[in-house]
Each structure stands twice: as C-alpha cells, then as structure tokens.
C-alpha cells in the first residue's frame, strides 16, 4: 500500500508521544509486547528536530485507582466490568504516581518536550486518551486541557506515537480527530497489547479519518 504524501509544517504540527514509561515496557507490570523496539526510533525522530512542538502524554495513577484489579475484591487483572455504563478492563497496578515505573523512559531524549500532559489522575475515572478522560459517573468525558494547549499554539496537525497502539494511542488519535485536528498515526512507532487485531485496528482508524504513516515517510518530508 502506497503511503500518503506528507507535508509537514513545523509551525502548525505537534508530535504527541504517548505513555513511553517503564511499566509499559518488557519487565513492567503492564508490558506491551516488543514495546522496547520503539525507543530508538522515537529517539531518532526527536533528534531529527522535525517538530518545534513536542508533547509527552504520561499515565499517572493514584494507588487507589478504579482501573486497578487490586482495588476490586474477587477480581483479577484483565477482567472486564461495567463502569458508569461502559466496559472497563481491570489492569495490573501500573504507572503509580511517583514510582520509577511511572517515569518517562530515560532512553528517549525528553529535553525536546515542551509540555507533559498527565492522565488517569482521578481515582474514580480511567483515562486512555491524552485529550479526554474515559466516561465518568455522569456520562461525561472531561478534558485534560491538551486540545486548548494545542489550539493556543496554532496547531492544526497531530502526529501520534507510543504505547499501546490499541488503547491509549488509538484513543488519543480518535480524540484528536474529534477535536478538529488533522491526525497522523506513526504506525511503526507504536506497539499493541493485542497485535492479532492490528489490521482491523488499522482499517478502523483509517475509516475514521486517521492517516497511517511510517517513520520513514515522515523523515522523507
């Protein structure tokens, strides 16, 4: 499949790096298979200085977070429950505020980052997207402030990468579209928790309007 032509305008583009934290890498409690394979390419992209604006998105949970299976008696990790009328996966404890596993991974040169958006900070609500929390008790999805931050800086295009492709990256990309941004997903700079569904995910994101591209296509701009 031929890749779309890219026109990267530094003035109106942002790179969103999602959840590259030790707890999501091999050896972590919620390890994304082969997640460590994106560390060097993401570092390469940052070192290429294609983006004037880079934002890191960081999972940052209180220990009592509602998405942790440990906070649900008689439940185990990866069980699914109904929460506020929507399906909620129960996760192993991960990215607990202030722990080493919640930090931004040191293999990435974070000095290029202009802002860090922390999500999942509300004990009672999970948050996959960098733009909005998951559904709360009143059916709302409250904003993180990322959309306003980007609009204030004249951003029109978002380029999304990170972990995990089938959860936080996909939700961030969909919300970027809904917020009116032209959205690109750097497919090879992501990995999925369940890679068996990658092709369907790719079709779904493309049908929604997300443009799927590779690092090589971006470096060629």
C-alpha positions as CSV (number, residue, x, y, z in Angstrom):
1,X,0.0,0.0,0.0
2,X,1.4,3.3,-1.1
3,X,1.9,5.8,1.8
4,X,0.2,9.2,1.6
5,X,2.2,12.3,0.7
6,X,3.2,14.2,3.8
7,X,3.6,17.9,4.1
8,X,5.0,18.7,7.5
9,X,4.6,22.3,8.5
10,X,6.6,22.9,11.7
11,X,4.6,25.9,12.7
12,X,1.3,24.0,12.8
13,X,2.3,20.5,13.8
14,X,2.8,18.7,17.0
15,X,4.3,15.3,17.9
16,X,2.3,13.5,20.7
17,X,4.4,10.8,22.4
18,X,2.1,8.5,24.4
19,X,2.9,6.6,27.5
20,X,6.5,5.6,26.9
21,X,7.0,4.6,30.5
22,X,8.9,1.6,32.1
23,X,5.7,0.0,33.4
24,X,4.6,-0.5,29.8
25,X,7.9,-2.0,28.6
26,X,9.1,-5.6,28.9
27,X,9.6,-6.4,32.6
28,X,6.9,-3.9,33.6
29,X,3.5,-5.0,35.2
30,X,1.6,-4.0,32.0
31,X,4.2,-4.7,29.4
32,X,3.3,-4.1,25.8
33,X,5.0,-6.9,23.7
34,X,8.0,-5.5,21.9
35,X,7.3,-2.1,23.3
36,X,11.1,-1.5,23.8
37,X,11.5,-1.7,20.0
38,X,10.1,1.8,19.5
39,X,12.6,3.5,21.9
40,X,15.4,4.0,19.4
41,X,13.2,5.1,16.5
42,X,11.4,7.6,18.7
43,X,14.7,9.0,19.9
44,X,15.8,9.2,16.2
45,X,12.7,11.2,15.3
46,X,13.3,13.6,18.1
47,X,16.9,14.0,17.2
48,X,15.9,14.9,13.6
49,X,14.2,18.0,15.0
50,X,11.3,17.9,12.6
51,X,8.9,19.3,15.2
52,X,9.1,22.6,17.0
53,X,6.4,21.4,19.4
54,X,6.5,18.0,21.2
55,X,4.1,16.9,24.0
56,X,4.6,13.8,26.2
57,X,1.5,12.1,27.5
58,X,2.0,10.3,30.7
59,X,-0.1,7.8,32.7
60,X,-0.1,9.0,36.3
61,X,-2.4,7.0,38.6
62,X,-3.1,7.2,42.3
63,X,-2.6,3.9,44.0
64,X,-6.3,3.5,44.7
65,X,-7.2,3.9,41.0
66,X,-10.5,2.4,40.0
67,X,-9.0,0.6,37.0
68,X,-6.6,-1.5,39.1
69,X,-7.8,-5.1,39.6
70,X,-6.2,-5.0,43.1
71,X,-8.9,-2.5,44.1
72,X,-11.7,-4.9,43.2
73,X,-12.1,-7.8,45.6
74,X,-12.5,-11.2,43.9
75,X,-11.5,-9.7,40.5
76,X,-8.2,-10.3,38.6
77,X,-6.2,-8.4,36.1
78,X,-7.8,-8.2,32.6
79,X,-11.3,-9.0,33.9
80,X,-13.9,-6.7,32.4
81,X,-16.6,-4.9,34.4
82,X,-19.2,-2.3,33.7
83,X,-18.3,1.1,35.0
84,X,-20.6,4.1,34.5
85,X,-22.4,2.2,31.7
86,X,-19.3,1.3,29.7
87,X,-17.0,-1.6,29.7
88,X,-13.9,-1.2,31.8
89,X,-10.8,-3.5,31.7
90,X,-9.2,-4.1,35.1
91,X,-5.4,-3.7,34.8
92,X,-2.5,-4.7,36.9
93,X,-1.2,-1.8,39.1
94,X,0.9,0.4,36.8
95,X,2.2,3.9,36.5
96,X,1.5,4.7,40.1
97,X,2.3,8.4,40.8
98,X,5.9,8.9,42.0
99,X,7.1,5.4,41.3
100,X,10.0,4.6,38.9
101,X,7.7,2.7,36.5
102,X,5.6,5.8,36.0
103,X,8.5,8.0,34.9
104,X,9.2,8.9,31.3
105,X,11.6,6.3,29.9
106,X,15.2,7.6,30.0
107,X,16.1,6.1,26.6
108,X,14.0,9.0,25.0
109,X,15.6,12.5,24.9
110,X,12.8,14.3,26.7
111,X,14.6,17.6,26.6
112,X,12.8,18.2,23.3
113,X,9.4,18.1,25.1
114,X,7.6,21.4,25.6
115,X,4.8,20.0,27.8
116,X,3.7,16.9,29.7
117,X,0.1,16.0,29.9
118,X,-0.7,13.6,32.8
119,X,-3.8,11.4,32.6
120,X,-5.5,8.9,34.8
121,X,-5.0,11.2,37.9
122,X,-8.6,10.9,39.0
123,X,-9.1,7.9,41.4
124,X,-12.6,7.3,40.1
125,X,-12.1,7.6,36.3
126,X,-9.8,5.8,33.9
127,X,-8.1,7.7,31.0
128,X,-6.7,6.3,27.8
129,X,-6.7,9.4,25.6
130,X,-4.4,12.3,26.0
131,X,-7.3,14.6,25.3
132,X,-10.2,13.4,27.4
133,X,-10.8,11.1,30.3
134,X,-12.9,8.0,29.9
135,X,-16.6,8.3,30.8
136,X,-17.3,9.5,34.3
137,X,-20.2,8.8,36.6
138,X,-22.4,11.4,34.9
139,X,-21.7,10.2,31.3
140,X,-19.1,12.9,30.7
141,X,-15.6,12.7,29.3
142,X,-13.8,15.6,30.9
143,X,-10.9,17.2,29.0
144,X,-7.2,17.1,30.0
145,X,-6.5,20.5,28.6
146,X,-4.4,19.2,25.7
147,X,-6.7,20.5,23.0
148,X,-6.8,24.0,24.3
149,X,-3.0,24.0,24.8
150,X,-2.5,22.9,21.1
151,X,-5.0,25.4,19.7
152,X,-3.4,28.3,21.7
153,X,-0.2,27.4,19.8
154,X,-1.8,27.3,16.4
155,X,-1.6,23.5,15.9
156,X,-3.5,22.0,13.0
157,X,-1.9,18.6,12.6
158,X,-1.1,16.0,15.3
159,X,1.3,13.1,14.8
160,X,0.7,10.4,17.4
161,X,3.0,7.6,18.5
162,X,3.8,5.5,21.6
163,X,2.1,2.8,23.7
164,X,-0.2,1.0,23.4
165,X,-1.4,1.3,19.9
166,X,-4.7,-0.5,20.6
167,X,-5.5,1.6,23.7
168,X,-4.0,4.9,24.6
169,X,-2.6,5.7,21.1
170,X,-5.8,4.8,19.3
171,X,-8.0,6.7,21.7
172,X,-5.7,9.8,21.5
173,X,-5.8,9.7,17.7
174,X,-9.5,9.4,17.6
175,X,-10.0,12.3,20.0
176,X,-7.5,14.4,18.1
177,X,-9.8,14.0,15.0
178,X,-12.9,14.8,17.0
179,X,-11.2,18.0,18.3
180,X,-10.7,19.1,14.7
181,X,-7.0,18.3,14.2
182,X,-5.7,16.6,11.1
183,X,-4.3,13.4,12.6
184,X,-1.5,11.1,11.6
185,X,-0.5,7.8,13.4
186,X,3.1,6.8,13.1
187,X,2.3,3.1,12.9
188,X,5.9,1.7,13.3
189,X,6.5,3.9,16.4
190,X,3.7,2.1,18.3
191,X,3.1,-1.5,19.6
192,X,-0.2,-3.1,20.6
193,X,-1.2,-5.2,23.7
194,X,-3.0,-7.5,21.3
195,X,-1.3,-7.4,17.9
196,X,-3.6,-10.0,16.4
197,X,-6.1,-7.2,15.9
198,X,-3.7,-4.7,14.4
199,X,-5.0,-5.0,10.8
200,X,-8.6,-4.4,11.9
201,X,-7.5,-1.5,14.1
202,X,-5.7,0.0,11.1
203,X,-8.8,-0.3,8.9
204,X,-11.0,1.2,11.6
205,X,-8.6,4.2,12.2
206,X,-8.2,4.8,8.5
207,X,-12.0,4.7,8.0
208,X,-12.4,7.2,10.8
209,X,-10.0,9.6,9.1
210,X,-6.7,9.0,10.8
211,X,-3.8,8.9,8.3
212,X,-1.5,6.0,9.0
213,X,2.1,6.7,8.1
214,X,5.6,5.4,8.8
215,X,8.7,7.0,10.3
216,X,10.5,6.7,7.0
217,X,7.7,8.7,5.3
218,X,7.9,11.4,7.9
219,X,11.7,11.6,7.7
220,X,11.4,12.0,4.0
221,X,9.4,15.2,4.3
